[in-house]
Amino acid sequence: MIRTLDGAAITTYGDLLSDLAAVTPGSDVVLGVDRDGTRTDLTITTTDGTTPDGGRRAALGVLVSSTFDFPIDVAIRIEDIGGPSAGMMFALAIIDRLTPEDELNGQVVAGTGTIDVDGAVGPIGGIEQKMHGAVRDGADWFLAPESNCGEVVGRVPDGLRVVQVSTLAEARHAITAIGAGEGASLPTC
């Protein structure tokens, strides 16, 4: 488990990416890692990686993934779901199961968006088709990643109200506002 990068604490994958952004590709970094309960410092020469927009960045040359020790057991059936775009809605569904209230009060809300370990909601593909599918399935509301708003404007099906969200906390707030009849005050695309 990675604990530090050049002495700075690493708590999340986002921390690691942020700290690596300040490193020049090809430079050495010192990773503090836990292996079987023993702390070890490893000197790693970074490689030349690319950012999503095609820029240069330092990379470690290894696959880094997050692990979690959940306080509850969660089982999700995803037989007909491919890709990460249901992440936000899965997270909201888990929260719904853990809370006794019916926060939606009968409102039908659909949505889409990836989610990272810090709760940031990310963009997805095919949002126009997903909005039409939501209407077909009876949704009145749709939670859309803020980063997809450019694809939403001018393409919202009749009868659907779209709320932009960029974090899981914003999505949760939207759910409670919609259920309380206060959805009109939420930000749209």
Secondary structure as GFF3:
##gff-version 3
##sequence-region A 1 189
A	DSSP	beta_strand	2	5	.	.	.	ID=ss1
A	DSSP	beta_strand	8	9	.	.	.	ID=ss2
A	DSSP	alpha_helix	13	20	.	.	.	ID=ss3
A	DSSP	beta_strand	28	35	.	.	.	ID=ss4
A	DSSP	beta_strand	38	45	.	.	.	ID=ss5
A	DSSP	beta_strand	47	50	.	.	.	ID=ss6
A	DSSP	beta_strand	56	59	.	.	.	ID=ss7
A	DSSP	alpha_helix	87	98	.	.	.	ID=ss8
A	DSSP	beta_strand	109	111	.	.	.	ID=ss9
A	DSSP	beta_strand	114	115	.	.	.	ID=ss10
A	DSSP	beta_strand	121	122	.	.	.	ID=ss11
A	DSSP	alpha_helix	127	136	.	.	.	ID=ss12
A	DSSP	beta_strand	141	145	.	.	.	ID=ss13
A	DSSP	three_ten_helix	146	148	.	.	.	ID=ss14
A	DSSP	alpha_helix	149	152	.	.	.	ID=ss15
A	DSSP	beta_strand	161	165	.	.	.	ID=ss16
A	DSSP	alpha_helix	168	179	.	.	.	ID=ss17
A	DSSP	three_ten_helix	183	185	.	.	.	ID=ss18
###
